[in-house]
Amino acid sequence: MLRIDQEIHDAIVAHAKKDHPDEACGVVAGPEGSDTPTRFVPMVNAASSPTFYEFDSHDLLALYKDMDVRDEEPVVVYHSHTATEAYPSRTDIGLAMEPQAHYVLVSTREHGNNEGPVEFRSYRIVDGEVTEEEVVVAAPEKS
Ligand SMILES: [Zn+2]
């Protein structure tokens, strides 16, 4: 199960809408071992493609260094599909390197008129095997 704050959920959807019809991608980092995504990090799709995404290698290295300093890990790795359903492609499965991460797929395929719904689904991808999981969107905690 992925538990994610409304605010972060909405930020991912907004990023996907903004980059449509290209795929959008990014990470939500969180404290190591917490399984809690807390820090939204939108990334540049270096491929600028409607059918493929690729993290910019320089940005990705910088992000990993930054997470290391903060004792964080990538809790959520997200990207959008702009013409197909929110399900990992064969390429996505091949690129999934983080067995502890929640792979979030957003689909903006119904979004052509800027009003359609956006699918938001989450998966575990371990050893090439895809398992969909429940997504719980939670109101931000009051402090
Ligand atoms: Zn994909």
Backbone and ligand atoms as CSV (ligand in chain L), in Angstrom:
chain,resi,resn,atom,element,x,y,z
A,1,MET,N,N,0.843,-1.195,0.000
A,1,MET,CA,C,0.000,0.000,0.000
A,1,MET,C,C,0.877,1.243,0.000
A,2,LEU,N,N,0.477,2.199,-0.818
A,2,LEU,CA,C,1.159,3.489,-0.807
A,2,LEU,C,C,0.278,4.486,-0.084
A,3,ARG,N,N,0.836,5.107,0.948
A,3,ARG,CA,C,0.131,6.175,1.647
A,3,ARG,C,C,0.828,7.479,1.276
A,4,ILE,N,N,0.081,8.395,0.713
A,4,ILE,CA,C,0.686,9.625,0.217
A,4,ILE,C,C,-0.192,10.814,0.565
A,5,ASP,N,N,0.444,11.912,0.951
A,5,ASP,CA,C,-0.310,13.113,1.300
A,5,ASP,C,C,-1.001,13.687,0.070
A,6,GLN,N,N,-2.168,14.232,0.316
A,6,GLN,CA,C,-2.944,14.873,-0.756
A,6,GLN,C,C,-2.098,15.881,-1.530
A,7,GLU,N,N,-1.353,16.660,-0.797
A,7,GLU,CA,C,-0.550,17.722,-1.397
A,7,GLU,C,C,0.471,17.172,-2.402
A,8,ILE,N,N,1.135,16.075,-2.027
A,8,ILE,CA,C,2.144,15.480,-2.907
A,8,ILE,C,C,1.465,14.795,-4.093
A,9,HIS,N,N,0.367,14.099,-3.809
A,9,HIS,CA,C,-0.426,13.482,-4.874
A,9,HIS,C,C,-0.797,14.536,-5.919
A,10,ASP,N,N,-1.297,15.673,-5.448
A,10,ASP,CA,C,-1.743,16.725,-6.364
A,10,ASP,C,C,-0.565,17.326,-7.131
A,11,ALA,N,N,0.597,17.398,-6.485
A,11,ALA,CA,C,1.779,17.957,-7.138
A,11,ALA,C,C,2.230,17.030,-8.284
A,12,ILE,N,N,2.140,15.720,-8.068
A,12,ILE,CA,C,2.510,14.762,-9.120
A,12,ILE,C,C,1.544,14.895,-10.302
A,13,VAL,N,N,0.256,14.963,-9.998
A,13,VAL,CA,C,-0.755,15.092,-11.057
A,13,VAL,C,C,-0.545,16.407,-11.823
A,14,ALA,N,N,-0.258,17.473,-11.096
A,14,ALA,CA,C,-0.054,18.777,-11.732
A,14,ALA,C,C,1.168,18.740,-12.663
A,15,HIS,N,N,2.219,18.042,-12.219
A,15,HIS,CA,C,3.420,17.932,-13.048
A,15,HIS,C,C,3.103,17.159,-14.335
A,16,ALA,N,N,2.356,16.075,-14.186
A,16,ALA,CA,C,1.992,15.261,-15.359
A,16,ALA,C,C,1.160,16.078,-16.349
A,17,LYS,N,N,0.242,16.868,-15.816
A,17,LYS,CA,C,-0.603,17.703,-16.685
A,17,LYS,C,C,0.230,18.763,-17.385
A,18,LYS,N,N,1.165,19.334,-16.653
A,18,LYS,CA,C,1.972,20.424,-17.198
A,18,LYS,C,C,2.829,19.934,-18.367
A,19,ASP,N,N,3.388,18.720,-18.218
A,19,ASP,CA,C,4.297,18.224,-19.259
A,19,ASP,C,C,3.574,17.513,-20.410
A,20,HIS,N,N,2.293,17.219,-20.227
A,20,HIS,CA,C,1.517,16.598,-21.297
A,20,HIS,C,C,1.650,17.426,-22.574
A,21,PRO,N,N,1.871,16.867,-23.776
A,21,PRO,CA,C,1.797,15.437,-24.114
A,21,PRO,C,C,3.113,14.669,-23.935
A,22,ASP,N,N,4.160,15.308,-23.383
A,22,ASP,CA,C,5.361,14.533,-23.067
A,22,ASP,C,C,5.183,13.848,-21.712
A,23,GLU,N,N,5.948,12.807,-21.495
A,23,GLU,CA,C,5.916,12.134,-20.207
A,23,GLU,C,C,6.637,12.976,-19.159
A,24,ALA,N,N,6.064,13.024,-17.968
A,24,ALA,CA,C,6.692,13.711,-16.842
A,24,ALA,C,C,7.256,12.664,-15.898
A,25,CYS,N,N,8.319,13.001,-15.176
A,25,CYS,CA,C,8.889,12.026,-14.257
A,25,CYS,C,C,9.478,12.729,-13.043
A,26,GLY,N,N,9.616,11.972,-11.972
A,26,GLY,CA,C,10.195,12.535,-10.762
A,26,GLY,C,C,10.228,11.514,-9.641
A,27,VAL,N,N,10.602,12.009,-8.485
A,27,VAL,CA,C,10.811,11.160,-7.326
A,27,VAL,C,C,10.170,11.854,-6.125
A,28,VAL,N,N,9.657,11.063,-5.178
A,28,VAL,CA,C,9.333,11.633,-3.876
A,28,VAL,C,C,10.219,10.916,-2.867
A,29,ALA,N,N,11.146,11.668,-2.302
A,29,ALA,CA,C,12.068,11.093,-1.338
A,29,ALA,C,C,11.424,11.057,0.042
A,30,GLY,N,N,11.956,10.210,0.894
A,30,GLY,CA,C,11.474,10.136,2.273
A,30,GLY,C,C,12.571,9.568,3.134
A,31,PRO,N,N,12.439,9.727,4.463
A,31,PRO,CA,C,13.459,9.187,5.365
A,31,PRO,C,C,13.670,7.694,5.109
A,32,GLU,N,N,14.914,7.259,5.126
A,32,GLU,CA,C,15.255,5.864,4.864
A,32,GLU,C,C,14.474,4.925,5.771
A,33,GLY,N,N,13.860,3.915,5.184
A,33,GLY,CA,C,13.155,2.913,5.975
A,33,GLY,C,C,11.782,3.343,6.465
A,34,SER,N,N,11.379,4.573,6.180
A,34,SER,CA,C,10.105,5.088,6.713
A,34,SER,C,C,8.911,4.684,5.850
A,35,ASP,N,N,9.173,4.391,4.573
A,35,ASP,CA,C,8.121,4.109,3.606
A,35,ASP,C,C,7.152,5.296,3.489
A,36,THR,N,N,7.635,6.488,3.825
A,36,THR,CA,C,6.786,7.684,3.803
A,36,THR,C,C,7.369,8.718,2.844
A,37,PRO,N,N,6.664,8.981,1.756
A,37,PRO,CA,C,7.165,9.984,0.807
A,37,PRO,C,C,6.914,11.395,1.339
A,38,THR,N,N,7.974,12.188,1.461
A,38,THR,CA,C,7.812,13.513,2.070
A,38,THR,C,C,8.340,14.658,1.219
A,39,ARG,N,N,9.329,14.383,0.364
A,39,ARG,CA,C,9.962,15.498,-0.356
A,39,ARG,C,C,9.799,15.299,-1.858
A,40,PHE,N,N,8.925,16.127,-2.436
A,40,PHE,CA,C,8.578,16.050,-3.848
A,40,PHE,C,C,9.714,16.630,-4.689
A,41,VAL,N,N,10.244,15.809,-5.601
A,41,VAL,CA,C,11.351,16.254,-6.453
A,41,VAL,C,C,10.985,16.005,-7.925
A,42,PRO,N,N,10.353,16.999,-8.570
A,42,PRO,CA,C,10.067,16.822,-9.996
A,42,PRO,C,C,11.371,16.819,-10.775
A,43,MET,N,N,11.467,15.945,-11.762
A,43,MET,CA,C,12.702,15.835,-12.535
A,43,MET,C,C,12.417,16.214,-13.983
A,44,VAL,N,N,13.499,16.480,-14.693
A,44,VAL,CA,C,13.375,16.776,-16.117
A,44,VAL,C,C,13.366,15.450,-16.884
A,45,ASN,N,N,12.432,15.308,-17.810
A,45,ASN,CA,C,12.486,14.159,-18.709
A,45,ASN,C,C,13.502,14.477,-19.802
A,46,ALA,N,N,14.690,13.911,-19.664
A,46,ALA,CA,C,15.779,14.221,-20.587
A,46,ALA,C,C,15.446,13.777,-22.009
A,47,ALA,N,N,14.506,12.836,-22.130
A,47,ALA,CA,C,14.114,12.349,-23.454
A,47,ALA,C,C,13.087,13.272,-24.127
A,48,SER,N,N,12.431,14.134,-23.329
A,48,SER,CA,C,11.350,15.003,-23.841
A,48,SER,C,C,10.486,14.264,-24.846
A,49,SER,N,N,9.940,13.156,-24.411
A,49,SER,CA,C,9.245,12.274,-25.344
A,49,SER,C,C,7.834,11.958,-24.852
A,50,PRO,N,N,6.888,11.782,-25.783
A,50,PRO,CA,C,5.535,11.373,-25.388
A,50,PRO,C,C,5.441,9.880,-25.072
A,51,THR,N,N,6.493,9.116,-25.339
A,51,THR,CA,C,6.397,7.666,-25.147
A,51,THR,C,C,7.512,7.106,-24.273
A,52,PHE,N,N,8.363,7.956,-23.752
A,52,PHE,CA,C,9.526,7.459,-23.022
A,52,PHE,C,C,9.970,8.519,-22.024
A,53,TYR,N,N,10.519,8.048,-20.913
A,53,TYR,CA,C,11.106,9.022,-20.004
A,53,TYR,C,C,12.483,8.547,-19.597
A,54,GLU,N,N,13.300,9.506,-19.266
A,54,GLU,CA,C,14.668,9.215,-18.881
A,54,GLU,C,C,15.098,10.340,-17.954
A,55,PHE,N,N,15.501,9.979,-16.741
A,55,PHE,CA,C,16.008,11.019,-15.848
A,55,PHE,C,C,17.306,11.563,-16.430
A,56,ASP,N,N,17.474,12.857,-16.335
A,56,ASP,CA,C,18.750,13.449,-16.714
A,56,ASP,C,C,19.826,12.880,-15.781
A,57,SER,N,N,20.905,12.346,-16.344
A,57,SER,CA,C,21.861,11.600,-15.508
A,57,SER,C,C,22.558,12.512,-14.499
A,58,HIS,N,N,22.800,13.753,-14.881
A,58,HIS,CA,C,23.439,14.702,-13.959
A,58,HIS,C,C,22.495,15.020,-12.797
A,59,ASP,N,N,21.228,15.294,-13.110
A,59,ASP,CA,C,20.230,15.579,-12.071
A,59,ASP,C,C,20.056,14.387,-11.143
A,60,LEU,N,N,20.072,13.195,-11.738
A,60,LEU,CA,C,19.844,11.991,-10.948
A,60,LEU,C,C,20.988,11.778,-9.959
A,61,LEU,N,N,22.202,11.993,-10.429
A,61,LEU,CA,C,23.365,11.854,-9.553
A,61,LEU,C,C,23.284,12.871,-8.408
A,62,ALA,N,N,22.921,14.102,-8.756
A,62,ALA,CA,C,22.797,15.155,-7.738
A,62,ALA,C,C,21.727,14.783,-6.711
A,63,LEU,N,N,20.614,14.231,-7.209
A,63,LEU,CA,C,19.526,13.838,-6.308
A,63,LEU,C,C,19.985,12.741,-5.348
A,64,TYR,N,N,20.686,11.741,-5.868
A,64,TYR,CA,C,21.134,10.639,-5.014
A,64,TYR,C,C,22.130,11.121,-3.962
A,65,LYS,N,N,22.989,12.051,-4.341
A,65,LYS,CA,C,23.934,12.617,-3.364
A,65,LYS,C,C,23.175,13.360,-2.270
A,66,ASP,N,N,22.202,14.132,-2.708
A,66,ASP,CA,C,21.392,14.923,-1.797
A,66,ASP,C,C,20.633,14.014,-0.829
A,67,MET,N,N,20.037,12.951,-1.352
A,67,MET,CA,C,19.279,12.019,-0.508
A,67,MET,C,C,20.215,11.336,0.487
A,68,ASP,N,N,21.425,11.040,0.023
A,68,ASP,CA,C,22.405,10.388,0.888
A,68,ASP,C,C,22.727,11.268,2.096
A,69,VAL,N,N,22.938,12.550,1.837
A,69,VAL,CA,C,23.249,13.505,2.903
A,69,VAL,C,C,22.085,13.599,3.892
A,70,ARG,N,N,20.856,13.514,3.375
A,70,ARG,CA,C,19.671,13.679,4.222
A,70,ARG,C,C,19.166,12.355,4.813
A,71,ASP,N,N,19.892,11.253,4.570
A,71,ASP,CA,C,19.417,9.928,4.989
A,71,ASP,C,C,18.031,9.623,4.416
A,72,GLU,N,N,17.902,9.897,3.141
A,72,GLU,CA,C,16.631,9.634,2.467
A,72,GLU,C,C,16.816,8.555,1.404
A,73,GLU,N,N,15.675,8.041,0.955
A,73,GLU,CA,C,15.689,7.132,-0.183
A,73,GLU,C,C,14.514,7.500,-1.098
A,74,PRO,N,N,14.561,7.026,-2.343
A,74,PRO,CA,C,13.423,7.318,-3.228
A,74,PRO,C,C,12.247,6.429,-2.854
A,75,VAL,N,N,11.261,6.989,-2.139
A,75,VAL,CA,C,10.114,6.193,-1.703
A,75,VAL,C,C,9.142,6.009,-2.871
A,76,VAL,N,N,8.984,7.064,-3.652
A,76,VAL,CA,C,8.131,7.001,-4.837
A,76,VAL,C,C,8.950,7.391,-6.062
A,77,VAL,N,N,8.840,6.613,-7.114
A,77,VAL,CA,C,9.398,6.988,-8.413
A,77,VAL,C,C,8.195,7.079,-9.345
A,78,TYR,N,N,7.944,8.270,-9.876
A,78,TYR,CA,C,6.733,8.416,-10.698
A,78,TYR,C,C,7.057,8.852,-12.117
A,79,HIS,N,N,6.177,8.468,-13.037
A,79,HIS,CA,C,6.196,9.072,-14.365
A,79,HIS,C,C,4.812,8.963,-14.967
A,80,SER,N,N,4.615,9.675,-16.045
A,80,SER,CA,C,3.287,9.690,-16.651
A,80,SER,C,C,3.299,8.967,-17.985
A,81,HIS,N,N,2.129,8.461,-18.324
A,81,HIS,CA,C,1.875,7.971,-19.676
A,81,HIS,C,C,0.848,8.925,-20.263
A,82,THR,N,N,1.089,9.332,-21.486
A,82,THR,CA,C,0.225,10.384,-22.027
A,82,THR,C,C,-0.756,9.867,-23.076
A,83,ALA,N,N,-0.571,8.615,-23.503
A,83,ALA,CA,C,-1.490,8.061,-24.502
A,83,ALA,C,C,-1.961,6.661,-24.138
A,84,THR,N,N,-1.412,6.107,-23.093
A,84,THR,CA,C,-1.767,4.736,-22.705
A,84,THR,C,C,-2.149,4.694,-21.234
A,85,GLU,N,N,-2.589,3.518,-20.779
A,85,GLU,CA,C,-3.048,3.423,-19.396
A,85,GLU,C,C,-1.892,3.542,-18.400
A,86,ALA,N,N,-2.252,3.750,-17.145
A,86,ALA,CA,C,-1.265,3.923,-16.083
A,86,ALA,C,C,-0.774,2.553,-15.617
A,87,TYR,N,N,-0.050,1.885,-16.500
A,87,TYR,CA,C,0.512,0.566,-16.177
A,87,TYR,C,C,1.939,0.537,-16.708
A,88,PRO,N,N,2.887,-0.038,-15.951
A,88,PRO,CA,C,4.288,-0.005,-16.384
A,88,PRO,C,C,4.494,-0.720,-17.728
A,89,SER,N,N,5.228,-0.073,-18.611
A,89,SER,CA,C,5.556,-0.689,-19.892
A,89,SER,C,C,6.696,-1.681,-19.678
A,90,ARG,N,N,6.970,-2.448,-20.708
A,90,ARG,CA,C,8.083,-3.387,-20.663
A,90,ARG,C,C,9.397,-2.648,-20.337
A,91,THR,N,N,9.560,-1.476,-20.958
A,91,THR,CA,C,10.755,-0.660,-20.701
A,91,THR,C,C,10.793,-0.211,-19.242
A,92,ASP,N,N,9.636,0.239,-18.730
A,92,ASP,CA,C,9.566,0.697,-17.334
A,92,ASP,C,C,9.995,-0.422,-16.387
A,93,ILE,N,N,9.521,-1.629,-16.681
A,93,ILE,CA,C,9.826,-2.775,-15.819
A,93,ILE,C,C,11.329,-3.054,-15.851
A,94,GLY,N,N,11.901,-2.959,-17.070
A,94,GLY,CA,C,13.333,-3.200,-17.219
A,94,GLY,C,C,14.190,-2.180,-16.494
A,95,LEU,N,N,13.655,-0.962,-16.343
A,95,LEU,CA,C,14.432,0.119,-15.716
A,95,LEU,C,C,14.216,0.217,-14.210
A,96,ALA,N,N,13.291,-0.578,-13.691
A,96,ALA,CA,C,12.949,-0.462,-12.269
A,96,ALA,C,C,14.024,-1.108,-11.398
A,97,MET,N,N,14.808,-0.265,-10.742
A,97,MET,CA,C,15.974,-0.730,-9.979
A,97,MET,C,C,15.761,-0.705,-8.468
A,98,GLU,N,N,14.629,-0.189,-8.021
A,98,GLU,CA,C,14.458,0.046,-6.590
A,98,GLU,C,C,13.362,-0.862,-6.032
A,99,PRO,N,N,13.747,-2.020,-5.488
A,99,PRO,CA,C,12.707,-2.956,-5.022
A,99,PRO,C,C,11.858,-2.404,-3.879
A,100,GLN,N,N,12.387,-1.412,-3.140
A,100,GLN,CA,C,11.607,-0.887,-2.008
A,100,GLN,C,C,10.711,0.285,-2.428
A,101,ALA,N,N,10.861,0.730,-3.684
A,101,ALA,CA,C,10.131,1.932,-4.109
A,101,ALA,C,C,8.711,1.612,-4.565
A,102,HIS,N,N,7.875,2.620,-4.465
A,102,HIS,CA,C,6.538,2.566,-5.046
A,102,HIS,C,C,6.638,3.228,-6.412
A,103,TYR,N,N,6.328,2.476,-7.446
A,103,TYR,CA,C,6.363,3.035,-8.794
A,103,TYR,C,C,4.975,3.570,-9.132
A,104,VAL,N,N,4.884,4.878,-9.181
A,104,VAL,CA,C,3.603,5.514,-9.462
A,104,VAL,C,C,3.509,5.831,-10.948
A,105,LEU,N,N,2.393,5.429,-11.532
A,105,LEU,CA,C,2.105,5.718,-12.935
A,105,LEU,C,C,0.872,6.610,-12.989
A,106,VAL,N,N,1.016,7.697,-13.684
A,106,VAL,CA,C,-0.092,8.618,-13.882
A,106,VAL,C,C,-0.402,8.587,-15.363
A,107,SER,N,N,-1.675,8.509,-15.715
A,107,SER,CA,C,-2.012,8.593,-17.139
A,107,SER,C,C,-2.824,9.844,-17.413
A,108,THR,N,N,-2.350,10.607,-18.391
A,108,THR,CA,C,-3.059,11.820,-18.798
A,108,THR,C,C,-3.738,11.604,-20.155
A,109,ARG,N,N,-3.964,10.319,-20.511
A,109,ARG,CA,C,-4.504,10.046,-21.857
A,109,ARG,C,C,-5.894,10.640,-22.054
A,110,GLU,N,N,-6.654,10.821,-20.951
A,110,GLU,CA,C,-7.998,11.392,-21.064
A,110,GLU,C,C,-7.964,12.903,-20.898
A,111,HIS,N,N,-6.758,13.412,-20.858
A,111,HIS,CA,C,-6.564,14.781,-20.404
A,111,HIS,C,C,-6.488,15.783,-21.550
A,112,GLY,N,N,-6.738,15.296,-22.780
A,112,GLY,CA,C,-6.580,16.128,-23.958
A,112,GLY,C,C,-7.235,17.499,-23.883
A,113,ASN,N,N,-8.428,17.575,-23.280
A,113,ASN,CA,C,-9.138,18.865,-23.223
A,113,ASN,C,C,-8.845,19.607,-21.918
A,114,ASN,N,N,-7.824,19.134,-21.185
A,114,ASN,CA,C,-7.417,19.785,-19.945
A,114,ASN,C,C,-8.420,19.605,-18.813
A,115,GLU,N,N,-9.434,18.774,-19.022
A,115,GLU,CA,C,-10.447,18.618,-17.977
A,115,GLU,C,C,-10.660,17.166,-17.598
A,116,GLY,N,N,-10.185,16.267,-18.443
A,116,GLY,CA,C,-10.450,14.861,-18.203
A,116,GLY,C,C,-9.758,14.352,-16.946
A,117,PRO,N,N,-10.198,13.195,-16.462
A,117,PRO,CA,C,-9.601,12.623,-15.265
A,117,PRO,C,C,-8.172,12.140,-15.517
A,118,VAL,N,N,-7.402,12.089,-14.479
A,118,VAL,CA,C,-6.033,11.589,-14.552
A,118,VAL,C,C,-5.959,10.340,-13.678
A,119,GLU,N,N,-5.491,9.234,-14.285
A,119,GLU,CA,C,-5.335,8.001,-13.503
A,119,GLU,C,C,-4.089,8.094,-12.643
A,120,PHE,N,N,-4.164,7.565,-11.438
A,120,PHE,CA,C,-3.025,7.581,-10.516
A,120,PHE,C,C,-2.963,6.198,-9.876
A,121,ARG,N,N,-1.951,5.395,-10.254
A,121,ARG,CA,C,-1.857,4.029,-9.737
A,121,ARG,C,C,-0.440,3.756,-9.259
A,122,SER,N,N,-0.309,2.781,-8.383
A,122,SER,CA,C,1.002,2.498,-7.801
A,122,SER,C,C,1.320,1.003,-7.865
A,123,TYR,N,N,2.600,0.709,-8.067
A,123,TYR,CA,C,3.052,-0.675,-8.251
A,123,TYR,C,C,4.344,-0.917,-7.493
A,124,ARG,N,N,4.533,-2.172,-7.138
A,124,ARG,CA,C,5.853,-2.658,-6.745
A,124,ARG,C,C,6.405,-3.386,-7.953
A,125,ILE,N,N,7.680,-3.163,-8.238
A,125,ILE,CA,C,8.312,-3.882,-9.341
A,125,ILE,C,C,9.574,-4.534,-8.795
A,126,VAL,N,N,9.530,-5.848,-8.644
A,126,VAL,CA,C,10.654,-6.585,-8.077
A,126,VAL,C,C,10.999,-7.738,-9.016
A,127,ASP,N,N,12.255,-7.769,-9.443
A,127,ASP,CA,C,12.722,-8.827,-10.353
A,127,ASP,C,C,11.814,-8.970,-11.574
A,128,GLY,N,N,11.404,-7.827,-12.124
A,128,GLY,CA,C,10.594,-7.872,-13.330
A,128,GLY,C,C,9.137,-8.221,-13.098
A,129,GLU,N,N,8.761,-8.405,-11.842
A,129,GLU,CA,C,7.378,-8.755,-11.559
A,129,GLU,C,C,6.621,-7.542,-11.025
A,130,VAL,N,N,5.470,-7.262,-11.637
A,130,VAL,CA,C,4.696,-6.067,-11.307
A,130,VAL,C,C,3.513,-6.440,-10.427
A,131,THR,N,N,3.380,-5.762,-9.289
A,131,THR,CA,C,2.230,-5.980,-8.421
A,131,THR,C,C,1.581,-4.638,-8.129
A,132,GLU,N,N,0.317,-4.511,-8.502
A,132,GLU,CA,C,-0.363,-3.251,-8.191
A,132,GLU,C,C,-0.697,-3.216,-6.710
A,133,GLU,N,N,-0.686,-2.014,-6.147
A,133,GLU,CA,C,-0.996,-1.872,-4.724
A,133,GLU,C,C,-2.012,-0.751,-4.537
A,134,GLU,N,N,-2.632,-0.753,-3.372
A,134,GLU,CA,C,-3.628,0.251,-3.040
A,134,GLU,C,C,-2.949,1.604,-2.817
A,135,VAL,N,N,-3.631,2.666,-3.212
A,135,VAL,CA,C,-3.122,4.009,-2.944
A,135,VAL,C,C,-4.078,4.689,-1.970
A,136,VAL,N,N,-3.536,5.142,-0.851
A,136,VAL,CA,C,-4.339,5.880,0.121
A,136,VAL,C,C,-3.852,7.315,0.131
A,137,VAL,N,N,-4.744,8.222,-0.245
A,137,VAL,CA,C,-4.373,9.632,-0.250
A,137,VAL,C,C,-4.873,10.244,1.054
A,138,ALA,N,N,-3.926,10.773,1.818
A,138,ALA,CA,C,-4.247,11.251,3.159
A,138,ALA,C,C,-4.163,12.769,3.234
A,139,ALA,N,N,-5.054,13.363,3.996
A,139,ALA,CA,C,-4.973,14.803,4.246
A,139,ALA,C,C,-3.690,15.069,5.019
A,140,PRO,N,N,-3.045,16.199,4.772
A,140,PRO,CA,C,-1.791,16.478,5.474
A,140,PRO,C,C,-2.003,16.463,6.993
A,141,GLU,N,N,-1.007,15.926,7.700
A,141,GLU,CA,C,-1.118,15.878,9.163
A,141,GLU,C,C,-1.025,17.265,9.751
A,142,LYS,N,N,-1.866,17.507,10.731
A,142,LYS,CA,C,-1.807,18.795,11.431
A,142,LYS,C,C,-0.648,18.756,12.431
A,143,SER,N,N,0.095,19.841,12.463
A,143,SER,CA,C,1.207,19.855,13.433
A,143,SER,C,C,0.859,20.771,14.578
L,1,ZN,ZN,ZN,6.267,4.292,-18.787
